[in-house]
Amino acid sequence: MTSREQHDRMANAIRFLAMDAVEKAQSGHPGLPMGCADIATVLFTKFLKYDPKNPHWPDRDRFILSAGHGSMLLYSLLHLTGYEDMTIDQIKHFRQLGSKTAGHPEYGHATGIETTTGPLGQGLANSVGFALGERIMNAAFGNDLVNHYTYVLAGDGCLMEGVSQEAIALAGHLKLNKLIVFWDNNNISIDGPVSLADNTDQVARFQASGWNASHIDGTDPEAIAYAIEAARHSDKPTMIACKTTIGFGAPTKAGTNKAHGSPLGADEIAGARKFFNWDSPPFEIPADILDAWRTAGKGSVKARTDWEGRLAKAKPELKAEFERRLAGKLPSNFDAVIADYKKKLSADKPKVATRKSSEMALEVINGAVPETIGGSADLTGSNNTKTSQTKNITPDDYGQRYVHYGIREHGMAAALNGLTLHGGLIAYGGTFMCFSDYARPSMRLASLMGIRSIFVMTHDSIGLGEDGPTHQPVEHLAALRAIPNHNVFRPADAVETAECWQIAIETEKTPSTLALTRQNLPTVRTEFSAKNLSSQGAYELAAASGEAAVTIFATGSEIEVALGARDLLEKHGHPTRVVSVPCFELFDQQSDAYRTKTIGNAPIKMAIEAGIRQGWDHLIGSDGIFIGMHGFGASGTIEQLYPHFGITAEAAAKAAEARLHSK
Ligand SMILES: Cc1ncc(C[n+]2csc(CCOP(=O)(O)OP(=O)(O)O)c2C)c(N)n1
């Protein structure tokens, strides 16, 4: 039993590390760690199942600091409980270039950081994926191997963000009862009191979304422990509204927005030292308190060794499968399965939309890779994301493989990241490409974190037709390609679609977006190639009959247009080659020699893509010809729209010829 005094001193260790680190950095957010230190202390000393010496232990509880600006709370906890990479030196170098203690917690920088947070609401929305991942893995591997909680600390900002509603509604619907959220209910955000902008009854909101929710005093260790205990036995997810004071202990700034996001200053910190009766110099933790924290950090050693014992005793096939999946490795026959499938496609030459090709590829992939979890934001029949293996996950059956995310693109993308980060699963989810805008903040974070989330974006151009410009993506390919470490694939036929899916599934540290058509496309890769040509990002699909006068680069549905233009140009005596460019990002990673050879030196370079030009100049040069969109689309049939916007073989050939004649 920890005495109240001991608890207070342990919590104060967090407070002073946070205050002093922010002061030294002259930047950061001391208010949240000071206000939430009691919640964190109770959680990390009494409940959280974790082992700092084995930070990747798969059955650890997850702790997610959704209010990422309070990063010093997490860094302090990691240091105090004994995570080896979170040294006091790292704390002293808070926010400095090259340190693990980045401004906001970044996944992969230090162990114990489960996800990157900072954009408010993301951690909370990720946590739905974490908690769902736990249930899915539990259904597959049983209580002995998978049985843990997901705890989240969220602030007013997280709850004001729209994504929070998507997340809590989904979690409530799925009855993720092992998800426990603490709300740092301090009534302060940057501009001042929360009441400047919000008067939501948050407890009622969570309850309305299928959660347990109640108010507690977030500075009372007993009340906190009692609430956590109750939450752990709940049949619904739980939100604990914890009344706290931002910057608690700072003599004049506590309870005000002045404690939110800037150093407190020497006087306030001196006042806090007096208030808490804390006479240790900055970054020095009294030995007995550090000992108490380190002891707390060893509190789950038995749980971990018991778990290891159970894993050792598990059936060998189950153990091997569990370990394979947790390591993120694919079944050993995966490549062969894809190769066989590609062979069949080149022989069958299906004329289908790439969204259908994607479904066909997924039918093969989901059959071979049991850890894929599919889903869509209410466009299952349009996104073609469901296959025969993926039945609906429900609160009564987590042992299935398909999530109906509802019309919640942002919540879906954030949950995909959570599922991926949980481990043991490969998650993909679909929507219309135009609505990637709604999912983009989480897609960007997947890239920043370097994780294997997969986004299926169908209806990828004006080719979707009558739904019109509200639904026709125009700038989205360019916008998504602009995200660093994001593979944007736009396959041209069923073979390329299979190849792009293969890469997406095999690429562990880069998320993928597949841009897929609504309209049917012919198979252009009619000759089987064992090599994954799409993995080069771009490759010559059709050679010129002689020294090329024209090179046409195209993607996806416009490959058909490019091949048509090539036929016309060849007929008119202009040798023309076509380069398919399924992925800019991968092409940029090829050797200079390969890139130079593939781009070639034809005097006329042209790109055809039913999107904006941005990004293409690095292949065709600023003097290259671009056939594509120059503004928004329009409502009409596909047969009308392509000619209307000048994206036809004839228009392309004519533009090339005009340029050839002017040379
Ligand atoms: C999406 C997003 N918008 C804006 C910000 C900038 N921001 C950081 S903290 C914050 C206020 C958060 O208030 P609250 O959650 O109450 O945190 P507290 O002031 O209690 O620390 C804002 C607007 C952000 N980090 N993310």
The ligand as a MOL file (V3000), in Angstrom:
LIG
                    3D

  0  0  0     0  0            999 V3000
M  V30 BEGIN CTAB
M  V30 COUNTS 26 27 0 0 0
M  V30 BEGIN ATOM
M  V30 1 C -5.5580 19.1460 -34.3060 0
M  V30 2 C -4.8880 20.1260 -33.4180 0
M  V30 3 N -5.3200 21.3950 -33.3940 0
M  V30 4 C -4.6910 22.3140 -32.6230 0
M  V30 5 C -3.6170 21.9610 -31.8710 0
M  V30 6 C -2.8810 23.0160 -31.0530 0
M  V30 7 N -3.1440 22.8020 -29.6210 0 CHG=1
M  V30 8 C -2.2970 22.1280 -28.8540 0
M  V30 9 S -2.8370 21.9660 -27.2770 0
M  V30 10 C -4.2360 22.8460 -27.6300 0
M  V30 11 C -5.2430 23.1040 -26.5540 0
M  V30 12 C -5.6170 21.8510 -25.9110 0
M  V30 13 O -6.3820 22.0840 -24.7900 0
M  V30 14 P -6.5430 20.9370 -23.7280 0
M  V30 15 O -6.7420 19.6570 -24.4050 0
M  V30 16 O -7.5560 21.3890 -22.7520 0
M  V30 17 O -5.1130 20.8380 -23.0570 0
M  V30 18 P -4.6200 21.5750 -21.7390 0
M  V30 19 O -4.7210 23.0590 -22.0040 0
M  V30 20 O -5.5020 21.1420 -20.6540 0
M  V30 21 O -3.2050 21.1350 -21.5940 0
M  V30 22 C -4.2500 23.2340 -28.9530 0
M  V30 23 C -5.3330 24.0160 -29.5700 0
M  V30 24 C -3.2030 20.6140 -31.9250 0
M  V30 25 N -2.1600 20.1800 -31.2360 0
M  V30 26 N -3.8690 19.7230 -32.6710 0
M  V30 END ATOM
M  V30 BEGIN BOND
M  V30 1 1 1 2
M  V30 2 1 2 3
M  V30 3 2 2 26
M  V30 4 2 3 4
M  V30 5 1 4 5
M  V30 6 1 5 6
M  V30 7 2 5 24
M  V30 8 1 6 7
M  V30 9 2 7 8
M  V30 10 1 7 22
M  V30 11 1 8 9
M  V30 12 1 9 10
M  V30 13 1 10 11
M  V30 14 2 10 22
M  V30 15 1 11 12
M  V30 16 1 12 13
M  V30 17 1 13 14
M  V30 18 2 14 15
M  V30 19 1 14 16
M  V30 20 1 14 17
M  V30 21 1 17 18
M  V30 22 2 18 19
M  V30 23 1 18 20
M  V30 24 1 18 21
M  V30 25 1 22 23
M  V30 26 1 24 25
M  V30 27 1 24 26
M  V30 END BOND
M  V30 END CTAB
M  END
